[in-house]
Amino acid sequence: MSRSLGDAVAHTVGVSAVPEVKSFLVGTDDKFIVIGSDGVWEFLTNENIAEIVFPFYKINEPETAANEIVR
Protein backbone atom coordinates (compact mmCIF):
# COMPACT_ATOMS: atom_id res chain seq x y z
CA MET A 1 0.00 0.00 0.00
CA SER A 2 1.42 3.43 -0.80
CA ARG A 3 0.26 6.42 1.19
CA SER A 4 2.10 9.13 3.06
CA LEU A 5 5.60 10.43 3.48
CA GLY A 6 6.93 10.50 7.03
CA ASP A 7 4.07 8.56 8.63
CA ALA A 8 6.13 6.40 11.00
CA VAL A 9 3.08 4.79 12.63
CA ALA A 10 1.55 3.74 9.32
CA HIS A 11 4.94 2.43 8.20
CA THR A 12 4.87 -0.13 11.04
CA VAL A 13 1.78 -1.78 9.50
CA GLY A 14 3.01 -1.88 5.91
CA VAL A 15 2.19 1.55 4.50
CA SER A 16 4.92 2.70 2.14
CA ALA A 17 5.84 6.10 0.74
CA VAL A 18 6.83 4.43 -2.53
CA PRO A 19 4.03 5.07 -5.05
CA GLU A 20 2.60 2.47 -7.40
CA VAL A 21 3.28 3.67 -10.93
CA LYS A 22 1.75 2.34 -14.15
CA SER A 23 2.42 3.49 -17.70
CA PHE A 24 -0.03 3.46 -20.60
CA LEU A 25 0.25 4.52 -24.20
CA VAL A 26 -2.38 7.10 -25.09
CA GLY A 27 -3.72 6.62 -28.59
CA THR A 28 -5.56 8.88 -31.01
CA ASP A 29 -8.85 7.13 -30.17
CA ASP A 30 -8.52 7.89 -26.45
CA LYS A 31 -10.83 10.76 -25.47
CA PHE A 32 -10.05 11.44 -21.81
CA ILE A 33 -7.94 10.33 -18.85
CA VAL A 34 -9.32 9.94 -15.35
CA ILE A 35 -6.84 10.06 -12.49
CA GLY A 36 -8.35 8.95 -9.21
CA SER A 37 -7.42 7.58 -5.83
CA ASP A 38 -8.10 4.07 -4.64
CA GLY A 39 -11.34 5.45 -3.18
CA VAL A 40 -12.60 5.79 -6.75
CA TRP A 41 -11.21 2.58 -8.23
CA GLU A 42 -12.33 0.50 -5.25
CA PHE A 43 -15.96 1.12 -6.19
CA LEU A 44 -15.95 1.86 -9.94
CA THR A 45 -14.55 -0.04 -12.91
CA ASN A 46 -12.98 1.55 -15.96
CA GLU A 47 -16.24 0.86 -17.77
CA ASN A 48 -18.30 2.59 -15.05
CA ILE A 49 -16.03 5.63 -15.21
CA ALA A 50 -16.31 5.79 -19.01
CA GLU A 51 -20.11 5.64 -18.82
CA ILE A 52 -20.15 8.46 -16.26
CA VAL A 53 -17.59 10.71 -17.96
CA PHE A 54 -18.39 10.37 -21.66
CA PRO A 55 -21.62 12.45 -21.69
CA PHE A 56 -19.80 15.29 -19.93
CA TYR A 57 -16.81 14.94 -22.26
CA LYS A 58 -19.14 15.50 -25.23
CA ILE A 59 -20.36 18.82 -23.77
CA ASN A 60 -16.92 19.86 -22.43
CA GLU A 61 -17.83 19.81 -18.72
CA PRO A 62 -14.94 18.05 -16.97
CA GLU A 63 -15.74 19.49 -13.53
CA THR A 64 -19.30 18.16 -13.72
CA ALA A 65 -17.89 14.76 -14.73
CA ALA A 66 -15.59 14.80 -11.71
CA ASN A 67 -18.47 15.73 -9.41
CA GLU A 68 -20.55 12.90 -10.85
CA ILE A 69 -17.75 10.39 -10.19
CA VAL A 70 -17.59 11.55 -6.57
CA ARG A 71 -21.37 11.32 -6.24
TORKOLLUM-494199 format. One record per residue (C-alpha): x, y, z. Coordinates in nm, 4 decimals. Layout:
# TORKOLLUM-494199
X_Y_Z
...
# end
This chain:
# TORKOLLUM-494199
0.0000_0.0000_0.0000
0.1425_0.3432_-0.0797
0.0260_0.6418_0.1192
0.2099_0.9129_0.3060
0.5603_1.0433_0.3479
0.6930_1.0496_0.7029
0.4074_0.8559_0.8626
0.6128_0.6402_1.1005
0.3076_0.4788_1.2631
0.1548_0.3738_0.9317
0.4943_0.2427_0.8196
0.4866_-0.0129_1.1040
0.1777_-0.1775_0.9505
0.3005_-0.1876_0.5908
0.2187_0.1554_0.4501
0.4916_0.2704_0.2136
0.5843_0.6104_0.0741
0.6825_0.4433_-0.2534
0.4030_0.5070_-0.5051
0.2598_0.2469_-0.7398
0.3276_0.3673_-1.0933
0.1746_0.2341_-1.4147
0.2420_0.3494_-1.7700
-0.0026_0.3456_-2.0599
0.0253_0.4521_-2.4200
-0.2377_0.7104_-2.5092
-0.3719_0.6624_-2.8592
-0.5556_0.8878_-3.1008
-0.8847_0.7128_-3.0170
-0.8524_0.7894_-2.6446
-1.0826_1.0758_-2.5465
-1.0049_1.1442_-2.1809
-0.7942_1.0329_-1.8846
-0.9323_0.9939_-1.5347
-0.6838_1.0056_-1.2490
-0.8354_0.8953_-0.9206
-0.7418_0.7581_-0.5827
-0.8100_0.4070_-0.4640
-1.1343_0.5448_-0.3184
-1.2603_0.5793_-0.6752
-1.1210_0.2583_-0.8227
-1.2332_0.0501_-0.5251
-1.5965_0.1115_-0.6187
-1.5955_0.1858_-0.9939
-1.4546_-0.0045_-1.2910
-1.2976_0.1554_-1.5964
-1.6242_0.0860_-1.7775
-1.8301_0.2588_-1.5046
-1.6031_0.5625_-1.5214
-1.6310_0.5790_-1.9013
-2.0113_0.5639_-1.8822
-2.0150_0.8463_-1.6263
-1.7588_1.0712_-1.7958
-1.8394_1.0373_-2.1664
-2.1619_1.2452_-2.1692
-1.9797_1.5293_-1.9935
-1.6809_1.4939_-2.2262
-1.9136_1.5499_-2.5233
-2.0360_1.8816_-2.3771
-1.6919_1.9860_-2.2433
-1.7829_1.9811_-1.8725
-1.4938_1.8052_-1.6969
-1.5738_1.9486_-1.3535
-1.9299_1.8165_-1.3724
-1.7894_1.4761_-1.4732
-1.5590_1.4799_-1.1706
-1.8473_1.5727_-0.9409
-2.0548_1.2896_-1.0853
-1.7754_1.0391_-1.0187
-1.7594_1.1546_-0.6575
-2.1367_1.1317_-0.6243
# end
